[in-house]
Amino acid sequence: MKRIGLPTILVFCLPTLFLYAVVGPALVILPSMYAQFAAVTLTQAGLIILAGRLIDVVADPLIGYWSDSLETRWGLRKPWIVAGCVVATPSVWLLFHPAASSGPGYFLVYAVGFILGFTMIWIPTRAWAAELTRDRDDRARIFTVSSMMTLLGGIFYALLPILLSGHYGSSAITMRVMNDLALIFVVAVPLSIAAMVLLIPRETPDHVERPTLRALWLTLKGNRLLWRFLVVNFLTALALGMYYGLVFPFFADHMKLAPAFPYIAIASGAIGFAASTIWLKVFMNFEKTKVWGLAVLTLAPLSPIIWLIAPGPAALVPVLILTAVSGSILACHFAAGPSVLSDVIDYGRLRTKANKTGNIFSLSLLITKAGLAGGAGLALLIAGLFGYRPGAANDALAVFGLAFAFSIMPSLLFAVAGVILLRHPINRKKQEIIRRRLEQRESRLKLVTS
């Protein structure tokens, strides 16, 4: 089997860097900034994020289904990625340029536009990645590099105010920084997507049945491995969403570390980026699902430790250490998930003889986004209901609400997800058997159709 070269993987994964340079700020920072500088309250921002998921419930499965079913001269995936770029680009520009009078409707419309465009790019890209190769190790390389680009995107947005602190007057993340991120996005994302679409070969035709809605339902109904994966997917996304939803007000406001927030984000992203190469080697030599489960379990006790650190400038060093450790563990989570899902999809393809890769990745993305945005919205709502207000003097009850939503609930969710992962039945030996049987069936079908 021909291996995929690193240059090809880098071109394929480059758009991920620029996409995630704005995904983090859109989820983590913009809600608080709209609450401070636009006509949107923290509670309204939480409700808007939750409302955006209702649109995903319809859009994500349809995009996955159509990207599996609508064959074009350019393949199944490329047209959707280009269309998603056309939708996301103006939405990001307007979302990151609110006026003082911009209200909940403005935030909702352009947040939904960005979410929809992102989905049109991300679902076909993930499905395409799984179809570039069936080799277990090559898949691990592709999804690990993709995870590294995700982390680099997080580093990029945090590094921008530090490198240009003379221009901005501070290293703090402000609305001016958000404006410049939008400018970078509208230039870099179209260019990197053009390179990917023009230089990377389309998915390999698989000579299997195109999916029907009934076949998709039967896959979901009968594939217990997929259900187990999706439960883990939702639990971890919900935990991370609650964390990300409050990470900016927690560190910038409660911990009094606003000028240092970019350094905190960089510490997490940079260590995670470096750790990704180590996790790739670990995946090559050990059962990646078991490694993933242990990593998620480790996050459970780490989450509440942050509350042992007293707010103030002296908190910076222990906060940097703790976020760096968490970032290195999260790198395992982000790299392992899509690779394990690709193995689960192969298991379903072997049983059903239909290609539902895009459908299943769309469902996985829907659940991930529902968990992330639902967790972020829920965390903002909980903090708001307990009376927490960014920039104000908060009493003990408000701080407890912040603690409960920011770390206690995520800790419990990580623990449950880790236990489920440790019971995942597909190992390296079983996946090799699945791969060989798929290739044998593919060879027979080619002979019949030739």
C-alpha positions in Angstrom: 0.0 0.0 0.0 1.4 3.4 -1.0 2.0 5.7 2.0 0.9 9.3 2.0 3.7 11.8 2.1 4.1 14.5 4.7 3.8 17.4 2.1 0.4 16.1 1.0 -0.8 15.8 4.5 0.4 19.4 5.3 -1.4 20.9 2.3 -4.5 18.9 3.2 -4.5 20.0 6.8 -3.4 23.7 6.3 -7.0 25.2 6.2 -7.6 23.7 9.7 -5.0 26.1 11.1 -6.8 29.2 9.9 -10.3 27.8 10.7 -9.4 27.2 14.3 -7.6 30.5 14.6 -11.2 31.9 14.7 -13.2 29.0 16.1 -11.6 29.4 19.6 -12.2 33.2 19.8 -15.8 32.8 18.4 -16.6 30.3 21.1 -14.4 31.5 24.0 -14.0 35.2 23.7 -16.7 36.8 21.5 -19.6 36.0 23.8 -18.0 37.9 26.7 -16.9 40.8 24.4 -20.4 41.1 23.0 -21.6 41.2 26.6 -19.2 44.0 27.4 -19.1 46.1 24.2 -22.3 45.4 22.3 -26.0 45.2 23.2 -25.9 41.6 24.2 -26.0 40.2 27.8 -24.1 37.1 28.9 -27.3 35.2 29.3 -28.4 36.2 25.8 -25.1 35.1 24.4 -25.5 31.7 26.1 -29.0 31.3 24.7 -27.9 32.3 21.2 -25.1 29.7 21.2 -27.7 27.1 22.3 -30.1 28.2 19.6 -27.4 27.9 16.9 -27.3 24.1 17.7 -30.9 23.8 16.7 -29.9 24.7 13.1 -27.1 22.2 13.3 -29.6 19.5 14.1 -31.0 19.9 10.6 -27.9 21.1 8.7 -25.2 18.7 9.8 -27.0 15.4 8.8 -28.1 16.9 5.5 -24.6 18.0 4.6 -23.2 14.7 5.5 -25.8 12.8 3.5 -25.5 15.0 0.5 -21.7 14.9 0.6 -21.9 11.1 0.5 -24.6 11.0 -2.2 -24.2 13.8 -4.7 -21.4 12.7 -7.1 -19.9 15.5 -9.3 -17.1 15.7 -11.8 -14.9 17.0 -9.0 -15.8 14.2 -6.6 -18.0 14.1 -3.5 -16.2 16.4 -1.1 -14.5 19.3 -2.9 -17.6 21.2 -4.0 -19.0 21.3 -0.5 -15.7 22.6 0.9 -15.6 25.4 -1.6 -19.2 26.4 -1.0 -18.5 26.4 2.8 -15.7 28.8 2.3 -18.0 31.1 0.3 -20.5 31.1 3.2 -18.0 31.3 6.1 -15.8 34.1 4.8 -18.3 37.1 5.0 -19.9 35.7 8.1 -16.7 35.7 10.0 -15.9 39.3 8.9 -19.2 40.6 10.1 -19.3 38.5 13.3 -15.9 39.8 14.4 -16.9 43.5 13.6 -19.9 44.3 15.8 -21.0 47.8 16.6 -22.0 49.1 20.0 -25.6 48.8 18.9 -25.3 45.2 17.6 -27.9 43.2 19.4 -28.8 39.5 19.8 -30.2 39.3 16.3 -26.9 40.4 14.7 -24.9 38.0 16.9 -27.3 35.1 16.0 -27.4 35.7 12.2 -23.6 35.9 11.7 -22.8 33.2 14.3 -25.1 30.8 12.4 -23.5 31.8 9.1 -20.1 31.0 10.4 -21.3 27.7 12.0 -23.0 26.6 8.7 -20.0 27.5 6.6 -17.6 25.8 9.0 -19.8 22.6 8.8 -19.8 22.6 5.0 -16.0 22.7 5.1 -15.4 20.4 8.1 -17.7 17.4 7.5 -16.5 16.7 3.9 -12.9 17.3 4.9 -13.1 14.7 7.7 -14.8 12.2 5.5 -12.2 12.9 2.7 -9.4 12.3 5.2 -10.8 8.9 6.2 -11.0 8.0 2.4 -7.5 9.0 1.5 -6.3 5.8 3.0 -7.4 2.7 5.0 -4.0 2.2 6.5 -4.3 2.6 10.3 -1.0 4.3 10.8 -1.5 6.7 7.9 -4.9 7.7 9.3 -3.2 8.3 12.6 -0.7 10.6 10.9 -3.4 12.5 9.0 -5.5 13.1 12.0 -2.6 13.9 14.3 -1.3 16.6 11.9 -4.9 17.9 11.7 -5.0 18.0 15.5 -1.6 19.8 15.5 -3.0 22.4 13.1 -6.0 22.9 15.4 -3.6 23.6 18.3 -1.6 25.9 16.1 -4.7 27.8 15.3 -5.2 28.3 19.1 -1.6 29.5 19.4 -2.0 31.8 16.5 -4.9 33.9 17.8 -3.2 34.1 21.2 0.2 35.0 19.8 -1.2 37.8 17.6 -1.6 40.4 20.4 1.8 39.5 21.9 3.7 40.0 18.7 1.8 43.2 17.9 1.6 44.5 21.5 3.2 47.8 20.3 0.5 48.2 17.8 -2.3 47.3 20.1 -0.8 49.0 23.2 -1.1 45.8 25.3 -0.9 42.0 25.0 -4.5 41.7 26.1 -7.0 40.3 23.7 -9.3 43.1 22.6 -11.9 43.8 19.9 -9.1 45.2 17.7 -7.4 41.8 17.8 -10.7 40.2 16.8 -11.0 42.5 13.9 -7.5 41.6 12.6 -8.2 37.9 13.1 -11.1 38.3 10.8 -8.9 40.0 8.2 -6.4 37.1 8.3 -9.3 34.6 8.0 -10.8 36.1 4.9 -7.5 36.0 3.1 -5.9 32.8 4.3 -8.8 30.4 4.4 -9.8 30.9 0.7 -6.1 30.6 -0.4 -5.4 27.4 1.7 -8.7 25.8 0.6 -7.8 26.5 -3.0 -4.5 24.8 -2.6 -6.1 21.8 -1.0 -8.8 21.4 -3.6 -6.4 21.8 -6.5 -3.4 19.8 -5.2 -5.0 16.9 -3.3 -6.5 14.1 -5.3 -10.2 13.5 -4.9 -11.5 10.6 -2.7 -10.9 7.1 -4.3 -14.2 5.7 -5.7 -15.1 2.8 -3.4 -17.5 0.8 -5.7 -20.0 0.4 -2.9 -23.6 1.4 -2.7 -24.4 5.0 -2.0 -26.2 5.5 1.2 -29.9 5.9 1.7 -31.6 7.4 4.7 -32.9 3.9 5.6 -29.4 2.4 5.3 -28.1 5.2 7.6 -30.7 4.5 10.2 -29.9 0.8 10.1 -26.2 1.7 10.6 -26.9 3.8 13.6 -29.4 1.3 15.0 -27.2 -1.8 14.7 -23.7 -0.4 15.3 -23.1 -0.5 19.0 -19.5 0.6 18.6 -20.7 3.7 16.9 -23.2 4.5 19.6 -20.5 4.0 22.2 -18.2 6.4 20.3 -20.9 9.0 20.0 -21.7 8.9 23.7 -18.0 9.5 24.5 -17.9 12.2 21.8 -20.8 14.0 23.5 -19.6 13.7 27.1 -16.1 15.0 26.3 -17.4 17.8 24.0 -19.9 18.9 26.7 -17.1 19.0 29.3 -14.8 21.0 27.0 -17.6 23.3 26.0 -18.3 24.2 29.6 -14.6 24.9 30.2 -14.1 26.9 27.0 -17.3 28.8 27.6 -15.9 30.3 30.8 -12.2 30.2 30.3 -11.8 33.8 29.2 -13.9 35.3 32.1 -12.3 32.9 34.5 -8.7 33.8 33.8 -9.1 37.4 32.6 -11.7 38.5 35.2 -11.8 36.1 38.2 -8.0 35.3 38.3 -7.1 38.9 37.4 -4.8 37.7 34.5 -6.3 39.6 31.5 -2.9 40.8 30.1 -1.5 37.3 30.5 -4.4 35.4 28.9 -2.6 35.1 25.5 0.3 33.5 27.3 -2.0 31.0 29.0 -3.6 30.1 25.7 -0.2 29.7 24.1 1.1 27.5 26.9 -1.8 25.1 26.4 -1.5 25.1 22.6 2.3 25.0 22.3 2.7 22.1 24.7 -0.2 20.3 23.1 1.4 20.8 19.6 4.7 19.4 20.8 2.9 16.5 22.6 1.0 15.5 19.4 4.2 14.0 17.9 4.7 12.0 21.0 1.1 10.8 21.0 1.5 9.7 17.4 4.4 7.4 18.4 2.4 6.1 21.3 -0.6 5.3 19.0 1.8 3.4 16.7 3.0 1.1 19.5 0.0 0.8 21.9 -3.8 0.4 21.6 -4.8 4.0 20.9 -8.3 3.6 22.3 -6.9 2.5 25.7 -4.4 5.4 25.6 -7.2 7.8 24.8 -9.3 6.5 27.7 -6.5 6.9 30.2 -5.8 10.4 28.9 -9.5 11.4 29.4 -9.6 9.9 32.8 -6.5 11.9 33.8 -8.4 15.2 32.9 -11.0 14.4 35.6 -8.9 15.2 38.7 -7.0 18.0 36.9 -10.0 20.2 36.3 -10.8 21.2 39.9 -7.1 21.8 40.9 -7.3 25.3 39.4 -9.4 26.4 42.3 -6.5 25.8 44.7 -4.7 28.7 43.1 -5.4 32.2 44.6 -6.3 34.9 42.1 -3.7 37.6 41.4 -0.4 38.1 39.5 1.3 35.3 41.5 -1.2 32.8 40.0 0.4 33.1 36.6 3.2 30.5 37.0 1.0 27.7 38.5 -1.7 28.5 36.0 0.8 28.2 33.1 2.0 24.8 34.5 -1.5 23.4 34.9 -2.7 24.5 31.5 0.4 23.1 29.9 -0.2 19.7 31.5 -3.9 19.8 30.4 -2.9 20.9 26.9 -0.6 17.9 26.5 -3.3 15.5 27.5 -6.0 17.2 25.3 -3.6 16.7 22.4 -4.2 12.9 22.8 -7.9 13.4 22.9 -8.1 15.5 19.7 -5.8 13.2 17.7 -7.2 9.9 18.8 -10.9 10.6 18.3 -11.3 10.9 14.5 -8.8 8.1 14.0 -10.8 5.8 16.2 -14.0 6.9 14.4 -12.5 6.0 11.0 -11.9 2.5 12.3 -15.5 2.3 13.6 -16.7 3.5 10.1 -14.7 0.7 8.4 -16.4 -1.8 10.7 -19.8 -0.5 9.6 -18.8 -0.4 5.9 -17.8 -4.0 6.1 -21.2 -5.0 7.5 -23.5 -2.8 5.4 -21.5 -2.5 2.0 -22.4 1.2 1.8 -20.3 4.3 2.1 -21.7 6.4 4.9 -18.4 8.1 5.9 -19.7 11.6 5.4 -23.0 10.9 7.2 -21.2 9.5 10.2 -18.7 12.3 10.4 -21.5 14.8 10.1 -23.3 13.1 13.0 -20.1 13.1 15.0 -19.5 16.7 14.2 -23.1 17.5 15.1 -22.7 15.8 18.5 -19.3 17.5 19.0 -20.7 20.9 18.2 -23.8 20.3 20.2 -21.6 19.3 23.2 -19.2 22.2 22.8 -21.8 24.9 22.1 -24.3 23.3 24.5 -21.6 23.1 27.2 -20.5 26.7 26.6 -24.1 28.0 26.6 -25.0 25.9 29.7 -21.9 27.2 31.5 -22.7 30.8 30.6 -26.3 30.3 31.8 -25.2 28.7 35.1 -22.7 31.4 35.8 -25.3 34.1 34.9 -28.0 32.5 37.0 -25.7 32.3 40.0 -25.1 36.1 39.5 -21.6 36.1 38.1 -20.9 39.3 36.1 -17.6 39.9 34.3 -15.9 43.1 35.5 -18.1 43.4 38.6 -17.6 42.5 42.3 -19.0 38.9 42.6 -20.1 37.4 45.9 -19.3 33.8 47.1 -22.5 32.3 45.5 -21.5 33.8 42.1 -18.0 32.4 42.4 -19.4 29.0 43.3 -21.5 29.1 40.2 -18.4 29.8 38.1 -16.5 27.0 39.8 -19.4 24.5 39.3 -19.8 25.2 35.6 -16.1 25.7 34.8 -14.5 22.7 36.5 -16.7 20.5 38.7 -19.2 19.3 36.1 -16.5 18.9 33.4 -14.5 16.7 35.8 -17.5 14.3 36.3 -18.1 14.1 32.5 -14.5 13.3 31.7 -14.5 10.5 34.3 -17.5 8.8 32.7 -16.2 9.1 29.2 -12.8 7.7 30.2 -14.4 4.6 31.7 -16.4 3.9 28.5 -13.3 4.3 26.3 -11.4 1.7 28.3 -14.1 -0.9 27.3 -13.8 -0.3 23.5 -13.4 -3.7 21.8 -11.7 -2.9 18.5 -7.9 -3.3 18.8 -5.1 -3.2 16.2 -5.4 -6.9 15.3 -9.2 -6.7 14.7 -8.8 -3.5 12.6 -6.2 -5.2 10.4 -8.7 -8.0 9.7 -11.4 -5.4 8.8 -9.0 -3.6 6.5 -7.9 -6.7 4.6 -11.5 -7.9 4.1 -12.5 -4.5 2.8 -9.6 -4.5 0.3 -10.4 -8.0 -0.8 -14.0 -7.1 -1.4 -12.9 -3.9 -3.2 -10.7 -6.0 -5.5 -13.5 -8.4 -6.3 -15.9 -5.6 -7.1 -13.4 -4.0 -9.4 -13.0 -7.2 -11.4 -16.8 -7.5 -11.7 -17.3 -3.9 -12.9 -14.3 -3.9 -15.3 
